[in-house]
Amino acid sequence: MRDKILTAMEILKQYEPEEGYLLGFSGGKDSIVIYHLAKMAGVKFQAIHNYTTVGIPSVIRMIKKDYPDVVFEYPKETMFQMIAKKGLPNRMIRWCCKYLKESSHWGSTWILGVRKAESYARMNRALMFEYRNKSKAKKEITQDEYEKLYDDKKAKKIINIIVEWTDEDVWDFIKHYKLPYPDVYDNGFSRVGCIGCPMSGKAMRLKQFEMFPNHKKAYIWAIQKVLNKHIDKGLNNIFTRLGNAELIFQWWISGVSEEKFKQRDWRDEL
């Protein structure tokens, strides 16, 4: 553990940009660790919280109380306004992250808390150093091309400083240094992302909506807006075929296909 801490600090010192880092601070356990590693390394940085409008309220309060130097950045539109325009996000199409978290500060070097242990996908793709490209193009580009995009403020440099850390490493660090963290972790939450995030899985989303019923109402409001728009356009899709915002919400949470959803009554489960 000590070696991982020292390695992280040395890397942060070695790659510190003249203008300082930006640090993604969600208020979750991983962002707390990278925040304190940057403090311990003595590097210049500004922690930023992207306020998505669907964050867990107690996490937001914890950030403001215990990490008052974190800058909150607010979106032009709420998650629910965006759903009314773009439809519901899902595991394959998570436009919400792009618009609410990743659409600013191009040409900057970021410290993020991405870890391989978080998911199967990240285990296979997460790297210590990477770029995020502003363009939607998926083609492979060279290091020099990335550097040119970075200089032109069309890409970001990312340092995933705890990419090799395990869950145990993260919690050992937090407990050893007695760092404040969100109390929802002590109430069965494994992550503190957005309420309703498709990446959380059905059980966690159900728990979230049980705890935060006003968010559920807001999602259903947004779904109704989408449904009305699709009806007006005469579209034939799952929204118009289900024809009810509450039912569409239940289908969205279920995570199953339209066919499977219609084969059983999900109301007792949802």
DAPE-V714518 format. One record per residue. N is the residue number from 1. RES is the residue in three letters. PSI is psi as a letter, one per 30 degrees, with the letter a starting at -180 (NA if undefined). OMEGA is omega in whole degrees, -180 to 180 (999 if undefined). D_FIRST is the distance of its C-alpha to the first C-alpha in Angstrom with 1 decimal. Layout:
n=[N,N]
res=[RES,RES]
psi=[PSI,PSI]
omega=[OMEGA,OMEGA]
d_first=[D_FIRST,D_FIRST]
//
This chain:
n=[1,2,3,4,5,6,7,8,9,10,11,12,13,14,15,16,17,18,19,20,21,22,23,24,25,26,27,28,29,30,31,32,33,34,35,36,37,38,39,40,41,42,43,44,45,46,47,48,49,50,51,52,53,54,55,56,57,58,59,60,61,62,63,64,65,66,67,68,69,70,71,72,73,74,75,76,77,78,79,80,81,82,83,84,85,86,87,88,89,90,91,92,93,94,95,96,97,98,99,100,101,102,103,104,105,106,107,108,109,110,111,112,113,114,115,116,117,118,119,120,121,122,123,124,125,126,127,128,129,130,131,132,133,134,135,136,137,138,139,140,141,142,143,144,145,146,147,148,149,150,151,152,153,154,155,156,157,158,159,160,161,162,163,164,165,166,167,168,169,170,171,172,173,174,175,176,177,178,179,180,181,182,183,184,185,186,187,188,189,190,191,192,193,194,195,196,197,198,199,200,201,202,203,204,205,206,207,208,209,210,211,212,213,214,215,216,217,218,219,220,221,222,223,224,225,226,227,228,229,230,231,232,233,234,235,236,237,238,239,240,241,242,243,244,245,246,247,248,249,250,251,252,253,254,255,256,257,258,259,260,261,262,263,264,265,266,267,268,269,270]
res=[MET,ARG,ASP,LYS,ILE,LEU,THR,ALA,MET,GLU,ILE,LEU,LYS,GLN,TYR,GLU,PRO,GLU,GLU,GLY,TYR,LEU,LEU,GLY,PHE,SER,GLY,GLY,LYS,ASP,SER,ILE,VAL,ILE,TYR,HIS,LEU,ALA,LYS,MET,ALA,GLY,VAL,LYS,PHE,GLN,ALA,ILE,HIS,ASN,TYR,THR,THR,VAL,GLY,ILE,PRO,SER,VAL,ILE,ARG,MET,ILE,LYS,LYS,ASP,TYR,PRO,ASP,VAL,VAL,PHE,GLU,TYR,PRO,LYS,GLU,THR,MET,PHE,GLN,MET,ILE,ALA,LYS,LYS,GLY,LEU,PRO,ASN,ARG,MET,ILE,ARG,TRP,CYS,CYS,LYS,TYR,LEU,LYS,GLU,SER,SER,HIS,TRP,GLY,SER,THR,TRP,ILE,LEU,GLY,VAL,ARG,LYS,ALA,GLU,SER,TYR,ALA,ARG,MET,ASN,ARG,ALA,LEU,MET,PHE,GLU,TYR,ARG,ASN,LYS,SER,LYS,ALA,LYS,LYS,GLU,ILE,THR,GLN,ASP,GLU,TYR,GLU,LYS,LEU,TYR,ASP,ASP,LYS,LYS,ALA,LYS,LYS,ILE,ILE,ASN,ILE,ILE,VAL,GLU,TRP,THR,ASP,GLU,ASP,VAL,TRP,ASP,PHE,ILE,LYS,HIS,TYR,LYS,LEU,PRO,TYR,PRO,ASP,VAL,TYR,ASP,ASN,GLY,PHE,SER,ARG,VAL,GLY,CYS,ILE,GLY,CYS,PRO,MET,SER,GLY,LYS,ALA,MET,ARG,LEU,LYS,GLN,PHE,GLU,MET,PHE,PRO,ASN,HIS,LYS,LYS,ALA,TYR,ILE,TRP,ALA,ILE,GLN,LYS,VAL,LEU,ASN,LYS,HIS,ILE,ASP,LYS,GLY,LEU,ASN,ASN,ILE,PHE,THR,ARG,LEU,GLY,ASN,ALA,GLU,LEU,ILE,PHE,GLN,TRP,TRP,ILE,SER,GLY,VAL,SER,GLU,GLU,LYS,PHE,LYS,GLN,ARG,ASP,TRP,ARG,ASP,GLU,LEU]
psi=[e,e,e,e,e,e,e,e,e,e,e,e,e,e,g,k,l,e,f,l,l,k,k,j,j,f,f,l,e,e,e,e,e,e,e,f,e,e,e,e,f,g,l,k,l,j,k,k,j,j,j,f,f,g,l,k,e,f,e,e,e,e,e,e,e,f,i,f,f,k,k,k,k,k,l,e,l,l,e,e,e,e,e,f,e,f,a,k,l,a,e,e,i,i,f,e,e,e,e,f,f,g,g,l,h,k,g,l,k,k,k,l,h,k,k,e,f,e,l,e,e,f,e,f,f,k,l,e,k,l,l,k,k,e,l,f,k,f,l,k,l,l,e,e,e,e,e,e,e,e,e,g,h,g,l,k,k,k,j,i,f,h,e,g,k,l,e,e,e,e,e,e,e,e,e,e,g,h,k,k,l,k,f,f,f,f,g,f,k,f,l,h,a,k,k,g,k,f,f,f,l,e,e,e,e,e,e,e,f,e,f,i,f,e,e,e,e,e,e,e,e,e,e,e,e,e,e,e,e,e,e,e,f,g,l,j,a,e,e,f,e,e,g,k,e,e,e,e,e,e,e,e,e,e,g,l,l,e,e,e,e,f,f,l,j,f,e,f,f,NA]
omega=[180,-180,180,179,-179,179,179,-179,-180,179,179,178,-175,-173,-179,178,-177,-179,-179,179,158,-176,-180,-175,179,-172,177,-174,-178,179,176,179,-177,176,-178,173,178,176,-178,-180,180,-180,178,177,172,178,-177,174,175,-177,-172,-176,176,176,178,-174,-178,177,178,179,179,180,-177,-179,-171,180,-172,180,178,180,176,175,-171,-180,177,180,179,175,-175,174,178,178,179,180,-168,-176,-176,173,174,-176,-177,-177,-179,179,-176,179,-178,-174,-175,-175,-165,-170,-177,176,173,-176,179,176,-173,167,178,-177,178,179,178,-177,-176,-177,178,-179,-179,178,-177,-174,-173,179,176,-179,178,175,168,-174,179,-179,176,-176,-177,-175,177,177,-174,176,-180,179,176,180,178,177,179,179,180,-179,176,177,176,170,-177,169,176,-164,180,-173,-178,-178,176,174,-180,177,-177,-177,176,180,-178,-178,-179,-178,176,-176,176,180,-176,-178,180,176,179,-179,173,179,177,179,-175,179,-177,175,-179,-178,-180,-179,-177,-176,-173,-175,-179,180,176,178,179,-177,174,-179,-175,-176,179,176,177,179,-179,176,-180,175,-179,179,179,178,179,-180,179,-179,-179,177,180,-179,180,-178,175,-180,-175,178,-177,179,175,169,-178,-174,179,180,177,177,179,177,-180,-180,-176,180,-179,179,178,-178,180,180,-178,-178,-179,179,-176,-170,-180,-179,-173,999]
d_first=[0.0,3.8,5.4,5.2,6.4,8.8,9.9,10.8,12.6,14.4,15.6,16.9,18.7,20.1,21.6,22.7,26.3,29.0,29.7,26.1,24.0,24.8,22.0,22.6,22.2,23.3,22.1,19.9,16.3,15.1,17.4,16.4,12.8,14.3,16.9,14.8,12.8,16.3,17.5,14.9,15.8,19.4,20.8,23.9,23.6,25.6,24.1,26.6,27.2,29.7,31.9,33.0,35.5,33.9,30.7,30.1,32.0,29.7,26.8,29.1,30.1,26.5,25.9,29.1,28.5,24.9,24.4,28.0,27.3,26.6,29.7,31.3,33.1,35.9,37.5,41.2,41.7,40.0,38.4,41.7,43.9,42.0,42.4,46.1,46.3,43.9,43.7,40.8,37.4,36.0,33.1,34.9,36.3,34.0,36.0,34.7,31.3,33.3,35.7,33.7,30.4,30.7,34.1,33.7,32.2,32.9,32.4,29.1,25.5,23.2,19.5,19.0,16.4,17.5,15.2,16.4,15.6,18.2,21.2,22.9,24.4,21.2,19.6,22.6,23.0,20.0,19.3,17.2,20.6,23.7,27.0,28.8,32.5,35.1,37.6,38.0,38.7,36.6,37.6,35.2,35.3,34.3,31.7,34.7,36.1,32.9,32.9,36.6,35.9,33.1,35.7,38.2,35.9,35.9,32.3,28.8,25.9,22.6,19.0,16.8,13.7,11.3,13.5,11.1,8.8,10.1,12.0,9.8,6.7,9.6,11.2,8.5,8.3,12.1,12.9,11.0,12.9,15.9,16.5,19.7,19.7,22.8,24.4,25.3,21.9,23.2,26.5,25.6,24.5,21.7,22.2,24.1,26.0,29.8,32.1,33.7,31.4,32.4,28.8,28.2,30.5,33.6,32.3,30.0,32.8,35.3,33.2,32.9,36.6,37.5,35.5,36.8,40.4,41.4,39.1,40.7,44.1,43.1,41.9,45.2,47.1,45.5,46.3,49.9,50.2,49.1,51.5,54.4,53.8,53.8,56.9,58.7,58.0,59.2,56.0,55.5,51.8,49.7,50.0,53.8,54.0,52.1,53.9,52.1,49.1,47.8,48.2,46.4,43.5,43.4,43.4,40.6,38.4,39.3,37.8,40.7,43.6,46.9,48.6,46.2,46.2,50.0,50.1,48.8,48.9,45.4,46.6,45.6,42.1,41.7]
//
